[in-house]
Amino acid sequence: MAGRRGGDGWCGMLSPWLGSAWMCPVKRQPSIPSEAITFGDDNWWRESPSPSRTYRGPQMIGTPPPPPPPPPPPDMVCFEQENRRCWLPQAAPSGPPVPPPHGPHSLYRSLEDYKPLQHISRTVHFNEYEDILKEGLKPKKIGSEHLTYISISKQNICALFFGVPGDGDAHDWYGNIRLKVEFNRMLQEIHPRVYFVDVVDFKSSSASRLLLTTRRYDNHFPRYDPKVMGGPWYRDPSGKDWYLTNARRYNSTNKNHHGHQLEFLVELNKVEYQKLLSMCEKSPVDHSQANTKKPRTCMRYNSFGNPCPSPWEAKETEERVMCLDLKKKKKKYPTTCDRLENKDKGEKKDNERAI
């Protein structure tokens, strides 16, 4: 029975005469509706004034209801190509309700699509790795081939793409050697500004790009706040980082059939790139399917109809890194290095005969 014996007011005064069967009603606090919970500037959930408690003045019988709120503005298209669309999110999706706040760069549909973000990485081919050992990390001019809003923004940006590393045993279509860095450590030591660049929808997947830079682009790109839930990278109140593995597409709340990738364009000066390289863990990855006819086997070469020069398993790449290190130190080659050197000479002769 919902009630209590005794209490304040007339109910408590009459209970001695009305007997034990009489129960006074319990005073309960009103429940807080979900829309009355907001995310404050200090990154903690808090109660905001509920619309039901706001006095709106006298209501006359027969007055028409207020007009519905205007629909959210549509997402902005940057450019379109066959099976590709580059766009900027302008408002939270208008589909199924999601926990507030939605944020200006909201892409997510479900909290289950957020996965822990601990490292970011860049995978390179062996020949590029040799250049990195000699000259350090060298950024590339962001052009139309990168399918990004930067290429049409008239900003001369030279940067390197980093992404979230996948399974270490799976085939990596970006190359042979993975440069992996702890994400939070990089942010603490380099202190980059973060800008939201764009989203690219492909046929059944998508990718969102964030620019990490020590330069200032406040007049060209929107600043990105990872503490606002809904974007491709989210930092929760405890300081833990998350990234979206699936996301809504342009002007809709639909999911991608083949997921979503978060990419970082890292733009630094020479000293900062060298500092970043010193923080990177270098490990070989499998790239042995690079010259097969399977899809997504080698982005730099096979995707453009050119044979990949290093279609190796991770073990062979590891041996070649060892030989490269011994050569640099001018130490005696083991048998493994002689075998790999003879293999390269044989492949070179075969290619010359084919020409």
Phi, psi and chi 1 to 4 in degrees:
 res  aa     phi    psi   chi1   chi2   chi3   chi4
   1 MET       -  131.3 -177.0 -180.0  -63.2      -
   2 ALA   -82.0  102.5      -      -      -      -
   3 GLY   170.6 -179.2      -      -      -      -
   4 ARG  -149.5  157.7   64.8 -178.6  176.0   86.1
   5 ARG   -86.9  144.3 -174.4  178.0  -60.0  175.4
   6 GLY    73.1 -157.3      -      -      -      -
   7 GLY   120.1 -171.7      -      -      -      -
   8 ASP   -89.3  163.2  -61.1  -30.9      -      -
   9 GLY    78.4 -166.2      -      -      -      -
  10 TRP   -63.5  -31.1   62.9  -90.8      -      -
  11 CYS   -64.1  -43.4 -179.4      -      -      -
  12 GLY   -68.3  -31.8      -      -      -      -
  13 MET   -70.5  -34.9  -65.5  173.2   60.0      -
  14 LEU   -86.4  -14.5  -66.1  177.5      -      -
  15 SER   -62.0  -33.0   58.8      -      -      -
  16 PRO   -63.6  -30.7  -24.0   35.7      -      -
  17 TRP   -88.3  -24.1  -73.1  -85.8      -      -
  18 LEU   -86.7  -11.0  -64.1  176.0      -      -
  19 GLY    92.6  177.5      -      -      -      -
  20 SER   -71.8  -18.7   59.5      -      -      -
  21 ALA   -73.6  -16.7      -      -      -      -
  22 TRP   -82.9  126.7  178.9  -97.8      -      -
  23 MET  -124.8  126.9  -59.2  -68.1  -72.8      -
  24 CYS   -79.4  147.8  -66.2      -      -      -
  25 PRO   -67.0  146.3   23.9  -33.9      -      -
  26 VAL   -85.7  137.7  175.4      -      -      -
  27 LYS   -84.7  117.9  -65.7 -178.2  178.1  178.9
  28 ARG  -114.2  147.1  -61.7 -177.1 -177.1  -84.5
  29 GLN   -75.9  142.3  -64.9  -66.6  -31.1      -
  30 PRO   -65.5  141.4   24.1  -33.3      -      -
  31 SER   -71.7  148.5   60.0      -      -      -
  32 ILE   -93.1  119.3  -58.4  174.4      -      -
  33 PRO   -65.3  154.5   24.5  -32.8      -      -
  34 SER   -60.6  -32.7   59.7      -      -      -
  35 GLU   -72.5   -8.9   63.2  -93.6   20.9      -
  36 ALA   -92.7    6.8      -      -      -      -
  37 ILE  -103.9  124.7  -56.9  -65.8      -      -
  38 THR  -123.9  168.5   59.2      -      -      -
  39 PHE  -106.4  111.3 -155.8   69.8      -      -
  40 GLY   -77.4  173.9      -      -      -      -
  41 ASP   -64.6  -22.5  -65.1  -24.5      -      -
  42 ASP   -90.4   14.1   56.1   -6.7      -      -
  43 ASN    71.2   22.4  -54.9  -32.8      -      -
  44 TRP  -122.8  147.3  -69.1   97.5      -      -
  45 TRP   -66.7  142.9  -64.1   97.2      -      -
  46 ARG  -152.1  161.8   61.5  176.4   60.1 -173.5
  47 GLU   -83.8  137.0  179.0 -175.8   -3.2      -
  48 SER  -115.5  160.5   62.4      -      -      -
  49 PRO   -56.6  127.4  -22.1   32.1      -      -
  50 SER   -75.4  140.2  173.1      -      -      -
  51 PRO   -58.7  -26.6  -23.3   33.3      -      -
  52 SER   -72.0  -17.9   60.1      -      -      -
  53 ARG   -96.4   -3.4  -57.1  176.8 -166.4  172.6
  54 THR   -85.6  128.6  -54.5      -      -      -
  55 TYR   -77.2  123.0  177.8   69.0      -      -
  56 ARG  -108.3   11.4  -58.7 -176.6 -177.6  -82.3
  57 GLY    87.4  172.7      -      -      -      -
  58 PRO   -66.3  142.3   25.0  -34.2      -      -
  59 GLN  -111.9  123.8  -62.3  -69.1  -36.4      -
  60 MET   -89.5  141.9  -64.3 -177.6   63.2      -
  61 ILE   -63.7  132.9  -61.5  176.5      -      -
  62 GLY    91.3   -2.9      -      -      -      -
  63 THR   -73.9  140.6   55.6      -      -      -
  64 PRO   -68.9  150.2   25.6  -34.1      -      -
  65 PRO   -66.2  157.4   25.3  -33.8      -      -
  66 PRO   -64.5  151.9   23.2  -33.6      -      -
  67 PRO   -65.3  149.7   24.0  -33.3      -      -
  68 PRO   -66.1  154.0   25.4  -34.2      -      -
  69 PRO   -64.5  151.0   23.9  -33.7      -      -
  70 PRO   -65.7  150.4   24.2  -33.5      -      -
  71 PRO   -66.4  154.8   25.3  -34.2      -      -
  72 PRO   -64.0  149.2   22.7  -32.9      -      -
  73 PRO   -64.5  148.2   23.3  -33.4      -      -
  74 PRO   -70.4  157.6   26.1  -33.6      -      -
  75 ASP   -64.5  152.1  -63.2  -39.3      -      -
  76 MET   -98.1  124.5 -174.4 -179.1   75.8      -
  77 VAL   -82.4  130.9  176.2      -      -      -
  78 CYS   -88.9  -50.4  -58.2      -      -      -
  79 PHE  -162.6  161.9   63.0   84.0      -      -
  80 GLU  -132.7  142.4  -70.4 -173.1   87.8      -
  81 GLN  -135.2 -179.7  -63.0  178.5   -1.6      -
  82 GLU   -64.0  122.1 -175.9  178.5    1.1      -
  83 ASN    61.4   19.8  -66.3  -32.3      -      -
  84 ARG  -143.2  140.4  -62.8  165.2 -177.6  170.9
  85 ARG  -142.8  126.1  177.7 -173.9  -75.8  116.5
  86 CYS  -101.6  127.1  178.0      -      -      -
  87 TRP  -149.3  167.3   56.7  -78.3      -      -
  88 LEU  -120.8  127.9  -73.2  169.6      -      -
  89 PRO   -69.3  134.6   23.4  -30.6      -      -
  90 GLN  -110.1  -22.0  -62.6  -64.6  -58.9      -
  91 ALA  -157.4  164.9      -      -      -      -
  92 ALA   -67.8  149.7      -      -      -      -
  93 PRO   -62.3  150.6   21.6  -31.8      -      -
  94 SER  -100.3   14.5   57.2      -      -      -
  95 GLY   -86.3 -136.6      -      -      -      -
  96 PRO   -57.6  144.4  -22.1   32.3      -      -
  97 PRO   -65.0  141.0   24.2  -33.8      -      -
  98 VAL  -124.6  157.5  -66.7      -      -      -
  99 PRO   -59.0  138.3  -22.7   32.3      -      -
 100 PRO   -72.4  160.0   27.7  -33.1      -      -
 101 PRO   -86.8  155.8   33.3  -34.2      -      -
 102 HIS   -80.0  -34.9  -52.6  -59.4      -      -
 103 GLY    80.9  154.7      -      -      -      -
 104 PRO   -71.6  -16.9   27.2  -34.7      -      -
 105 HIS  -120.6   40.0  -57.5  125.9      -      -
 106 SER   -72.3  129.1 -177.2      -      -      -
 107 LEU  -126.5  -15.5  -63.2  174.7      -      -
 108 TYR   -86.1  154.1   89.0  121.3      -      -
 109 ARG  -111.5  -30.0  -78.5  -71.0  -46.1  -87.2
 110 SER  -148.7  143.7  169.1      -      -      -
 111 LEU   -64.0  -22.5  -72.2  176.2      -      -
 112 GLU   -67.2  -17.5  -64.7  178.6   -4.6      -
 113 ASP   -80.6   -9.6  -67.6  -30.4      -      -
 114 TYR   -85.0  128.2  -84.4  113.2      -      -
 115 LYS  -122.8  153.4  -56.0  -59.7  178.7 -175.0
 116 PRO   -60.0  137.8  -23.0   33.1      -      -
 117 LEU  -113.1  111.0  173.0   58.9      -      -
 118 GLN  -117.4  -35.2  -62.1  175.7  -25.8      -
 119 HIS  -133.0  155.1  -60.9   88.2      -      -
 120 ILE  -124.5  156.6   62.0  172.7      -      -
 121 SER  -148.4  162.7   67.9      -      -      -
 122 ARG  -136.2  125.6  173.5  178.6  174.8   82.0
 123 THR  -103.2  133.7  -56.9      -      -      -
 124 VAL  -126.7  159.2  -61.2      -      -      -
 125 HIS   -75.9  163.2  -78.7   79.3      -      -
 126 PHE   -61.7  -39.5 -170.4   77.5      -      -
 127 ASN   -65.6  -34.1   52.9    6.5      -      -
 128 GLU   -71.3  -34.6 -174.8  178.4   -8.8      -
 129 TYR   -62.9  -38.9  177.1   70.5      -      -
 130 GLU   -60.9  -40.7  -68.2 -178.2  -74.3      -
 131 ASP   -65.7  -37.5  -65.8  -23.3      -      -
 132 ILE   -64.1  -39.4  -70.3  173.7      -      -
 133 LEU   -64.0  -30.5  -67.8 -179.4      -      -
 134 LYS   -84.9  -42.5  -64.1  174.7 -175.7  177.3
 135 GLU  -120.7   -4.4  -55.4  174.7   11.0      -
 136 GLY    84.2 -176.0      -      -      -      -
 137 LEU   -71.3  128.3  -69.1  172.2      -      -
 138 LYS  -121.9  119.6  -63.6 -176.0   70.9  174.0
 139 PRO   -70.3  162.0   28.2  -34.8      -      -
 140 LYS  -118.0  146.2  -63.6  175.2  172.7   56.7
 141 LYS   -64.9  129.0  173.2   70.3 -178.1  -61.1
 142 ILE   -80.7  114.0  -55.9  -59.3      -      -
 143 GLY  -123.2 -168.3      -      -      -      -
 144 SER   -64.1  -26.4   57.8      -      -      -
 145 GLU   -68.2  -15.4   69.1  -85.2   11.7      -
 146 HIS   -88.3   -2.8  -64.4  105.9      -      -
 147 LEU    52.2   55.4  -59.1  174.2      -      -
 148 THR  -137.5  154.1  172.9      -      -      -
 149 TYR   -60.8  -25.0  172.7   64.7      -      -
 150 ILE   -58.2  -35.2  -71.6  178.9      -      -
 151 SER   -67.2  -19.8   62.6      -      -      -
 152 ILE  -112.7    4.1   62.5  172.8      -      -
 153 SER   -87.0   -1.9   65.2      -      -      -
 154 LYS    62.4   28.0  -61.4 -178.8  179.6  179.6
 155 GLN  -106.0  127.7  -63.0  -57.7  -55.0      -
 156 ASN   -82.8   85.7 -174.2   22.0      -      -
 157 ILE  -111.6  126.5  -66.4  180.0      -      -
 158 CYS  -113.1  121.8  -64.3      -      -      -
 159 ALA  -149.4  174.7      -      -      -      -
 160 LEU  -123.1  138.7  -67.8  174.9      -      -
 161 PHE   -81.9  132.0  -83.8   88.9      -      -
 162 PHE  -124.9  149.2  -81.2   72.9      -      -
 163 GLY  -136.1 -174.5      -      -      -      -
 164 VAL   -88.0  123.0 -178.7      -      -      -
 165 PRO   -65.2  143.4   22.6  -31.7      -      -
 166 GLY   -94.9 -156.4      -      -      -      -
 167 ASP   -64.5  129.2 -174.2   -1.8      -      -
 168 GLY   -64.9  -25.1      -      -      -      -
 169 ASP   -91.0  -13.5  -63.2  -30.6      -      -
 170 ALA   -78.3  159.5      -      -      -      -
 171 HIS   -64.6  131.9  176.8   87.6      -      -
 172 ASP  -107.2  115.9 -165.4  -40.6      -      -
 173 TRP   -83.4    1.0   82.3  -49.7      -      -
 174 TYR   -89.9  -19.0  -68.0  106.1      -      -
 175 GLY   156.1 -154.2      -      -      -      -
 176 ASN  -106.7  -29.4  -53.9   99.3      -      -
 177 ILE  -128.2  128.1  -61.9  175.6      -      -
 178 ARG   -99.4  128.2  178.3  177.6  -64.6  161.1
 179 LEU  -101.9  108.5  -49.9  176.5      -      -
 180 LYS  -116.5  134.2 -175.3  172.7   71.0  172.3
 181 VAL  -130.9  144.8   60.8      -      -      -
 182 GLU   -68.4  122.4 -173.3  179.0  -16.5      -
 183 PHE   -62.1  -48.6 -175.4   55.5      -      -
 184 ASN   -65.8  -36.0 -165.0   35.2      -      -
 185 ARG   -65.4  -41.6 -179.9 -172.2  174.5 -169.6
 186 MET   -61.4  -42.6 -173.4 -157.8   73.8      -
 187 LEU   -63.8  -39.1  -64.0  178.6      -      -
 188 GLN   -71.4  -33.8  -69.8  178.5  -10.7      -
 189 GLU   -90.9  -25.3  -63.6 -161.5   18.1      -
 190 ILE  -106.3  -26.1  -62.9 -178.5      -      -
 191 HIS    54.6   57.4  -54.3  -72.0      -      -
 192 PRO   -79.5  155.0   31.9  -35.2      -      -
 193 ARG   -78.2  153.2  -63.6  179.0  178.1   88.5
 194 VAL  -121.8  125.8 -173.9      -      -      -
 195 TYR  -123.3  143.6  -64.5   93.2      -      -
 196 PHE   -85.1  122.6 -166.2  101.4      -      -
 197 VAL   -94.3  -60.7  177.3      -      -      -
 198 ASP  -174.1  177.3   57.1   25.4      -      -
 199 VAL  -126.5  139.8 -177.1      -      -      -
 200 VAL  -119.2  120.5  175.4      -      -      -
 201 ASP   -92.5  122.4  -75.4   -8.6      -      -
 202 PHE   -96.4 -168.3  -60.1   99.8      -      -
 203 LYS   -60.7  -43.6 -170.8  172.8 -177.9  179.7
 204 SER  -139.3   15.0   59.5      -      -      -
 205 SER  -148.0  176.5   63.4      -      -      -
 206 SER  -151.3  165.2   67.6      -      -      -
 207 ALA  -143.1  140.2      -      -      -      -
 208 SER  -115.2  145.7   54.2      -      -      -
 209 ARG  -119.9  132.7  -78.6   76.4  173.2  -95.1
 210 LEU  -118.9  135.9  -59.5  178.4      -      -
 211 LEU   -96.7  119.8  174.7   63.2      -      -
 212 LEU  -103.9  115.5  -55.0 -178.9      -      -
 213 THR  -148.8  153.2  177.8      -      -      -
 214 THR   -96.5    0.8   49.0      -      -      -
 215 ARG   -92.1  170.6  -63.1  173.1   66.1 -175.1
 216 ARG  -111.6  126.8 -169.7  178.4  -65.1  -84.1
 217 TYR  -131.1   35.5  -66.8   99.9      -      -
 218 ASP   -61.6  -24.4  -68.5   -8.4      -      -
 219 ASN   -90.7    0.8  -65.1  -30.5      -      -
 220 HIS  -124.9  -33.1  -55.9  -78.6      -      -
 221 PHE  -133.3  148.3  -55.8  106.6      -      -
 222 PRO   -72.7  138.6   24.4  -32.4      -      -
 223 ARG   -67.6  145.5  -69.6  -68.8  -74.4  -96.9
 224 TYR  -110.6  130.1 -177.4   80.5      -      -
 225 ASP  -109.7  105.4 -175.0   -0.5      -      -
 226 PRO   -69.8  -12.3   26.8  -34.5      -      -
 227 LYS   -81.7   -6.1  -64.1  177.3 -178.1  178.2
 228 VAL   -94.0  118.9  177.5      -      -      -
 229 MET   -65.8  145.1 -174.8 -169.2  -60.9      -
 230 GLY   123.2  -24.8      -      -      -      -
 231 GLY   -83.9  178.3      -      -      -      -
 232 PRO   -67.7  -26.7   23.8  -33.7      -      -
 233 TRP  -122.7  128.1  162.1   35.8      -      -
 234 TYR  -129.2  132.2  171.2   55.3      -      -
 235 ARG  -111.1  115.4  172.5  166.0  -73.4 -177.1
 236 ASP   -77.6  171.8   66.7   22.7      -      -
 237 PRO   -59.0  -22.1  -26.9   35.2      -      -
 238 SER   -84.1   -5.1   68.0      -      -      -
 239 GLY    93.4    5.0      -      -      -      -
 240 LYS   -83.9  139.8 -173.0  174.4 -178.4  178.8
 241 ASP   -98.9  144.3  -65.7  -52.4      -      -
 242 TRP  -136.4  154.5  -54.8   80.1      -      -
 243 TYR  -135.1  154.0   74.1  101.3      -      -
 244 LEU   -83.7  129.4  -85.0 -178.9      -      -
 245 THR   -98.0  -10.9   57.8      -      -      -
 246 ASN  -148.7  157.1 -147.2  -37.8      -      -
 247 ALA  -158.2  164.1      -      -      -      -
 248 ARG   -71.5  159.6   72.4 -178.4 -177.9   92.1
 249 ARG  -101.5 -178.0  -65.4  172.3   70.3   82.1
 250 TYR   -55.8  127.6  168.8   74.7      -      -
 251 ASN    52.8   28.7  -97.7   -2.3      -      -
 252 SER  -152.9  174.5   72.2      -      -      -
 253 THR  -111.6   12.8   56.4      -      -      -
 254 ASN   -69.2  151.3  -64.8  -29.0      -      -
 255 LYS   -91.7  162.5  -75.7 -172.0  176.0 -176.8
 256 ASN   -84.1  140.8  -64.1  -68.7      -      -
 257 HIS   -71.1  -27.1  -65.7  -64.9      -      -
 258 HIS  -121.2   30.0  -67.1   93.7      -      -
 259 GLY    81.5 -174.6      -      -      -      -
 260 HIS  -136.2  141.5  166.3  -89.5      -      -
 261 GLN  -117.1  141.8  -69.1 -175.8  -22.9      -
 262 LEU  -102.4  126.0  170.5   59.5      -      -
 263 GLU  -122.3  141.7  -62.3  177.1  -15.1      -
 264 PHE  -114.6  128.6  -64.9   94.2      -      -
 265 LEU   -96.4  113.8  -72.6   89.7      -      -
 266 VAL  -101.7  113.9 -178.8      -      -      -
 267 GLU  -116.0  111.1 -176.7 -163.6   37.1      -
 268 LEU  -134.4  171.2  -53.6  172.3      -      -
 269 ASN   -87.4  178.0   61.3   35.0      -      -
 270 LYS   -61.0  -42.3 -173.9  175.1 -178.9  178.7
 271 VAL   -66.8  -40.9  174.9      -      -      -
 272 GLU   -68.3  -36.5  -68.2  164.3  -20.4      -
 273 TYR   -63.6  -39.7  -87.9  128.0      -      -
 274 GLN   -64.9  -37.7 -170.3   62.4   33.9      -
 275 LYS   -65.6  -40.7 -170.7  174.6 -176.1  179.4
 276 LEU   -63.6  -42.4  174.2   60.0      -      -
 277 LEU   -62.2  -37.4 -179.2   60.9      -      -
 278 SER   -66.8  -22.6   67.4      -      -      -
 279 MET   -86.6  -11.0  -70.1 -173.4  -81.8      -
 280 CYS   -80.7  136.9  -73.1      -      -      -
 281 GLU   -90.1  128.1  171.7 -170.8  -30.9      -
 282 LYS  -105.1  125.1  -54.2  163.5 -173.0   68.3
 283 SER  -143.7  141.8   57.9      -      -      -
 284 PRO   -74.6  148.3   27.5  -33.3      -      -
 285 VAL  -132.1  163.4  -66.9      -      -      -
 286 ASP   -76.2  129.8  179.8   59.3      -      -
 287 HIS  -138.3   26.9 -165.1   57.6      -      -
 288 SER   -72.8  -17.5   58.6      -      -      -
 289 GLN   -93.6   12.6  -58.1  177.2   35.5      -
 290 ALA   -58.5  -36.7      -      -      -      -
 291 ASN  -102.4   19.7  -73.1  -27.3      -      -
 292 THR   -88.8  174.2   64.8      -      -      -
 293 LYS   -90.8    7.2  -65.4 -178.1  179.7  179.8
 294 LYS   -70.9  153.2  -62.2  178.8 -179.9  178.7
 295 PRO   -74.1  152.7   25.8  -34.0      -      -
 296 ARG    55.1   55.2  -66.6  177.5   63.9   89.3
 297 THR  -108.6  -32.7   56.0      -      -      -
 298 CYS  -154.4  107.5  179.4      -      -      -
 299 MET   -71.2  -39.2 -170.2 -171.0   76.6      -
 300 ARG   -76.5  -34.9 -177.2  174.2 -179.9 -178.3
 301 TYR  -114.0  -64.4  -65.6   99.9      -      -
 302 ASN   -60.4  -33.8 -158.5   -9.6      -      -
 303 SER   -63.4  -22.6  -64.2      -      -      -
 304 PHE  -107.3   16.0  -63.5   95.0      -      -
 305 GLY    82.0   14.2      -      -      -      -
 306 ASN  -110.2  143.5  -58.5  -45.6      -      -
 307 PRO   -69.9  139.6   24.4  -32.9      -      -
 308 CYS   -76.8  133.7  175.9      -      -      -
 309 PRO   -77.9  -10.3   28.3  -34.2      -      -
 310 SER  -138.1   65.6   52.0      -      -      -
 311 PRO   -85.1   72.4   31.7  -32.2      -      -
 312 TRP  -116.2  156.5  -51.9  -34.6      -      -
 313 GLU   -75.4  165.0  -65.3 -178.8   -9.6      -
 314 ALA   -62.4  -34.4      -      -      -      -
 315 LYS   -63.9  -43.9 -177.5  179.4  179.0 -178.7
 316 GLU   -66.2  -39.2 -178.7  172.2  -16.7      -
 317 THR   -61.8  -40.3  -59.8      -      -      -
 318 GLU   -62.2  -40.9 -175.1  177.4   13.2      -
 319 GLU   -64.9  -39.8  -67.8  172.6  -15.4      -
 320 ARG   -68.9  -34.4  -70.6  178.3  179.4  -86.8
 321 VAL   -64.7  -40.5  169.9      -      -      -
 322 MET   -61.6  -45.9  176.6 -166.1   69.0      -
 323 CYS   -64.5  -37.1  -64.0      -      -      -
 324 LEU   -63.6  -39.4 -167.4   65.8      -      -
 325 ASP   -67.8  -40.8 -175.1   56.2      -      -
 326 LEU   -66.2  -37.7  -67.9  174.3      -      -
 327 LYS   -65.8  -39.1 -176.2  178.0 -179.7  179.6
 328 LYS   -65.3  -36.4 -178.1 -179.9  179.6 -178.8
 329 LYS   -86.6   -0.3  -64.5  177.1 -179.6  178.1
 330 LYS    58.0   43.5  -62.3 -178.6  178.9  179.8
 331 LYS  -101.6  163.7  -68.1 -173.6  176.7 -178.6
 332 LYS   -66.7  136.5 -174.4  177.8  179.4 -179.4
 333 TYR   -73.8  136.4  -91.7   23.1      -      -
 334 PRO   -78.7  176.2   27.0  -32.1      -      -
 335 THR   -60.1  -34.7  -53.1      -      -      -
 336 THR   -59.3  -41.6  -59.1      -      -      -
 337 CYS   -68.9  -37.5  -61.9      -      -      -
 338 ASP   -63.5  -40.7  -67.0  -28.9      -      -
 339 ARG   -63.3  -44.2  173.6  177.2   55.9   81.2
 340 LEU   -67.2  -35.3  -66.6  173.6      -      -
 341 GLU   -67.3  -40.9 -167.7  171.4  -70.2      -
 342 ASN   -66.7  -35.7  -68.5  -28.5      -      -
 343 LYS   -62.6  -42.8  178.1 -175.0  175.6 -177.0
 344 ASP   -64.9  -39.3  -67.7  -19.5      -      -
 345 LYS   -64.6  -40.7  -70.3  179.1 -179.9  178.1
 346 GLY   -64.8  -41.2      -      -      -      -
 347 GLU   -67.0  -33.6  -69.6  178.4   -8.6      -
 348 LYS   -66.4  -40.6 -175.3  177.4  179.9  179.6
 349 LYS   -67.1  -39.1  -71.2 -178.9  179.3  179.5
 350 ASP   -62.8  -39.8  -67.6  -20.8      -      -
 351 ASN   -68.0  -37.1  -68.3  -26.1      -      -
 352 GLU   -66.6  -37.4  -70.7  174.2   -8.3      -
 353 ARG   -67.7  -37.3  -69.6 -166.1 -163.6  100.3
 354 ALA   -64.8  -33.5      -      -      -      -
 355 ILE   -72.5      -  -64.2  173.6      -      -
